[in-house]
Amino acid sequence: MANDLLTTIHAHHQEVDKFLSAARSVSAQWTQPRAPDKWSPGQVVEHLTLAYEINRGILHGRAPMTAPRWIRPLIRTFGLKPVLRRGRFIPGSKSPKIFRPGPLPAPPSELLQRLQAAAASFEADAATLKSETLDHPFFGRLSLSDFVRLQEIHTRHHRGQLSPTSDS
């Protein structure tokens, strides 16, 4: 495994640990949205869990939905590359429906355990993948390091949403 990927997985793992710690600290407000029309901490955790579960499938070539091949370079150039370059998501970005949580999240202990398992499985699968690239269903050909880094950025983005006063 390339050193770059090891470093990326390590940084990802650290971000997941920070997220889990932050999520455990808000369990009293688990079902309270941080603002009108925003997700509760539990819904943020559920969203992130769904993302890891689905993205783990992408590592194995399974995608629940795809974009036409001709548009993937455009999505990669205008959607993915700015996120990787800036290290943050574009403000106002909306989550695809498949990643959206339900109206009432599972209890904190159950959902945090599920997230921790999903993130750990994602890391393990990325570390043992036989290829340094993957064919992403929306971004097209993508380096494995960039894909792991995208999950790190996504996790950091949502860690900022666990606070009731956060504008992230």
C-alpha positions in Angstrom: 0.0 0.0 0.0 1.3 3.4 -0.9 2.6 5.7 1.8 0.2 8.4 0.7 -2.8 6.1 1.2 -1.6 5.1 4.7 -1.2 8.7 5.6 -4.7 9.5 4.2 -6.3 6.6 6.1 -4.6 7.7 9.3 -5.9 11.3 8.9 -9.3 9.9 8.1 -9.3 7.7 11.2 -8.4 10.7 13.4 -11.3 12.7 12.0 -13.7 9.8 12.7 -12.5 9.6 16.3 -13.0 13.4 16.7 -16.5 13.1 15.2 -17.5 10.2 17.5 -16.2 12.1 20.5 -18.2 15.2 19.6 -21.3 13.1 18.9 -21.1 11.4 22.2 -21.0 14.8 23.9 -24.3 15.9 22.4 -26.4 12.8 23.2 -28.7 14.9 25.4 -29.8 16.9 22.3 -29.8 13.8 20.1 -33.2 14.5 18.5 -33.2 18.3 18.7 -32.5 20.0 15.3 -29.7 22.6 15.7 -31.9 25.1 13.8 -35.2 25.2 11.9 -35.0 22.9 8.8 -31.7 21.4 10.0 -30.9 17.9 11.1 -30.6 16.9 14.7 -27.2 15.4 15.9 -28.7 11.9 15.6 -29.8 12.6 12.0 -26.3 13.9 11.2 -24.8 10.7 12.7 -27.3 8.6 10.7 -26.4 10.5 7.5 -22.7 9.9 8.0 -23.3 6.2 8.8 -25.3 5.8 5.6 -22.5 7.5 3.6 -19.9 5.1 5.0 -22.1 2.1 4.3 -22.8 3.2 0.7 -19.2 4.3 0.1 -17.9 1.0 1.3 -20.1 -0.6 -1.4 -18.5 1.7 -3.9 -15.1 0.4 -2.9 -16.3 -3.0 -4.0 -17.9 -1.8 -7.2 -21.4 -1.7 -6.0 -23.3 1.6 -6.4 -27.0 2.1 -5.7 -27.2 4.8 -8.4 -24.9 6.2 -11.1 -24.5 9.2 -13.3 -24.0 8.8 -17.0 -20.4 8.3 -18.0 -20.3 11.3 -20.2 -21.1 13.7 -17.3 -18.8 12.2 -14.7 -15.7 14.3 -15.7 -17.8 17.4 -15.3 -19.0 16.4 -11.9 -15.4 15.5 -10.9 -14.1 18.8 -12.2 -16.8 21.2 -10.8 -18.1 19.2 -7.8 -15.2 17.1 -6.4 -12.0 18.9 -7.2 -13.0 22.2 -5.5 -13.9 20.2 -2.3 -10.6 18.4 -2.4 -8.6 21.6 -3.1 -10.4 23.6 -0.3 -10.7 20.8 2.1 -14.4 21.7 2.7 -17.8 21.4 1.0 -19.3 24.2 -1.0 -21.8 26.0 1.2 -25.4 25.1 0.6 -24.6 21.7 -0.9 -27.5 19.3 -0.5 -27.2 15.6 0.2 -28.6 13.1 -2.3 -31.8 11.5 -1.2 -30.1 8.1 -0.6 -27.9 9.6 2.1 -30.7 11.5 3.9 -31.6 10.3 7.4 -35.0 9.3 8.6 -37.1 11.6 10.8 -36.2 9.9 14.1 -32.7 8.5 14.6 -31.9 5.4 16.5 -30.6 5.8 20.1 -27.0 7.2 20.4 -25.4 4.0 21.6 -26.8 2.0 18.7 -26.1 4.6 16.0 -22.7 5.6 17.2 -21.7 1.9 17.3 -23.0 1.4 13.8 -21.1 4.5 12.6 -17.9 3.3 14.2 -18.2 -0.1 12.6 -19.0 1.4 9.2 -16.1 3.8 9.2 -13.7 1.1 10.4 -14.9 -1.3 7.7 -14.5 1.5 5.1 -10.9 2.1 6.3 -10.0 -1.7 6.3 -11.5 -2.1 2.8 -9.6 0.9 1.5 -6.4 -0.4 3.0 -6.7 -3.8 1.3 -8.1 -2.8 -2.0 -6.0 -4.2 -4.8 -6.1 -1.1 -6.9 -5.0 2.5 -6.2 -8.0 3.9 -8.2 -11.7 3.1 -8.4 -14.5 3.9 -10.8 -16.8 6.1 -8.8 -20.4 6.1 -9.9 -20.5 10.0 -10.1 -16.9 11.1 -10.3 -15.5 8.5 -12.7 -11.9 7.4 -12.3 -10.7 8.5 -8.9 -7.6 7.8 -6.8 -8.3 5.8 -3.7 -6.5 8.4 -1.6 -8.8 11.1 -2.9 -11.9 9.0 -2.1 -10.7 8.4 1.5 -9.8 12.1 1.8 -13.3 13.0 0.6 -14.8 10.9 3.4 -12.5 12.7 5.9 -13.6 16.1 4.6 -17.3 14.9 4.8 -16.8 13.7 8.4 -15.2 17.0 9.4 -18.0 19.0 7.7 -20.6 17.2 9.8 -18.6 17.4 13.0 -19.2 21.1 12.8 -22.9 20.5 12.6 -23.2 18.8 16.0 -23.4 22.0 17.9 -26.8 23.6 18.2 -25.4 27.0 17.3 -23.3 25.9 14.3 -23.8 27.4 10.9 -21.9 24.7 9.0 
